[in-house]
Structure formats: C-alpha cells, structure tokens
Amino acid sequence: MKLALIASVVLLLLLIAALAYLLFRPLAHKPIPVNFQCYDLAQGAYVPLDAPKQAFGIGLSYAAHIQETASSFDPKDTPPIFQKKAVGWVQSGANVVYPSPESLIESADFFEPGLGQTLRHEFPDLNPLLDYEVEMGFVLLEDIDPSRLDDPSFAPRLGFFIANDLSARSIAILGEGQANRYEYWGLSKSFPGFMPAADKAWVPAAPLPNGIPCVEIESLVNGEVRQHQSTEDLIYTPVQMLRFIQADFPDVHLSKGTIVLTGTPGGVAMSTPRWLVRLSKLVRLSRFRRLSAKLHGDQSRFLTVGDQVTVRGQGLGEVSVTISAQ
C-alpha cells in the first residue's frame, strides 16, 4: 500500500515536472540581431511620403520581443507577413475612430462569412482591444526586380520613416488556430486610420546592402512611455523582409511606393506570457475561448476613446493621433 502511494506521488511529481518543462522551457533557438551597417543620418535627405498603394507588415522581428513572448522560434522559418489596407494611412494630428462592436463584427463576417452570426451571439459588445505598435517603416523608391533579392550585394533605394501599426487585437485572436492566421492579423490592422505615419522619409545618400538607421524608437500613450528599443535589435534586414514578402505573395509586384512596416519591439498592450500561450495550445483552447479570456482579463493598457498616442524615432520624426468616438 505504501509502495503504491509512493509510486503515485513520484508519478505525479514527474508529470508536474514534465508539464513545467513544456510550458517554461527556453526557446530552442536564440534570435540574433543582424550586424547592421548603421547609416549616418547626416549623410542623407528627406523626401515627401505619400499614401501607399500597397503596404506590408512583418511580425516578430525584434530579438528581445521574441525572447519575451514567442512560444517558439526557428530562424529557418519565415516570420509572420501580412498586408495592410491603404485606408489606414493618416498623418500626425489625425483622429482615429475607435471601432464599434458592429464595425468589428461586420469586418469579420465579410472576411469569414458566417463568423458574424457567432460573434453577435457570443460577443455582442465586442471590444476591439485596441493596441499601439511603434515601428520603423521603409518605402521603396524604385521597382524591385525579384531576381536581385538573392544577390548579397543588392542595396535597393529605400526611404525610412516612423509609423504606428494600430491593431484591433480581438480580430487577430479570431485567427488563432486558423490556416490563414496572419490574414486575420492584416484584417485587425486595416481599419480606417490604423496606419498613422510620418509625412516624410529619410533617404541615405549611399544605399548599403544591410544598412538601416540605427535609432531609438518609442511609443507613448498620454505621455507615458510604453515602448523603447533600438532598431539594431531587428533580426532581419530590409532585403530579407522583401524576400519574405515575395515568397509569401509571389503574384505581388514590389513596385515603387510600396511600404513595409518592419515590426515592433516589446511593450505593447497585448502581452501574453510564453507559458500561457503554450498552455492554450496544449489544451487546444478554441479561438472563441481565447477571445473570451482576453476580454474578461485586464484591459487597462489597451487604448480607449480620448487617448493620445505618439510614436517617434531619432531622425525619423514623430506622429501623434487621438483615439476618438464614432
């Protein structure tokens, strides 16, 4: 009897230890920032930045942010890539409308017919879980020949700028477990006004294959610093990002005027511990259960009506918008 009890206790402890390892184990691969060639901002000029015809975003591109939150990471894998609608393009001083439950539900239903019926029944007062993301963006100043993206000496003409990749996280959560997960990311970031950006871009006098402005970027909400990171923590070069985009969207022409938002560092409102992400996958929590859990959790860091959000970067300008009611 005692031996059976001891064996049961030992087995329970082993199961707990195994579960703890599964949830809290470190990443198998450590994300490593690129050894960038840092531009001298004095050696360049500014050009006007117009609304783009097409825009792309890169996810999980900062080493520190990946270390903080990613449940897995493999440098051989393509990072999350998504498209943003140009309707999001606004400049500093704009009012960005806080999405209503109906606008969120209609957008989700248009994207996934039938989803709106579920949302109206389960989440009639759907909160957008509005989030901020300071990002360094770049604009193509010439058409890109895809065949040149594998040339290590290729240095495309780019202009760099600061932007805010606003996101309705409730929509992004609906993509959890879906084959087209990152399309939901794009949808969550494509509401009117969700792409505040500078009105000019900085252009280096002499482009370099892996050159970027190595600057500190940050976001502030009502004057409180929420994000602060150097762009030197990026793990991909602009050329690599263009290669990823071309691979994921082979029919897209990387034409002059296309913009790419290069990703955001840590400090966003939507921050889920790695162990919790892994646990959700382990128990196969549905996307609706995940959304419900987030909506019933702490929402104090998410944006709401009246908030002023500012993003800025050394030499790349500053963009401020106010979140407004309908």
Summary of the structure (lengths in Angstrom):
residues: 326
radius of gyration: 21.3
end to end distance: 68.9
largest distance: 81.4
contacts: 1047
relative contact order: 0.23
helix: 31%
strand: 25%
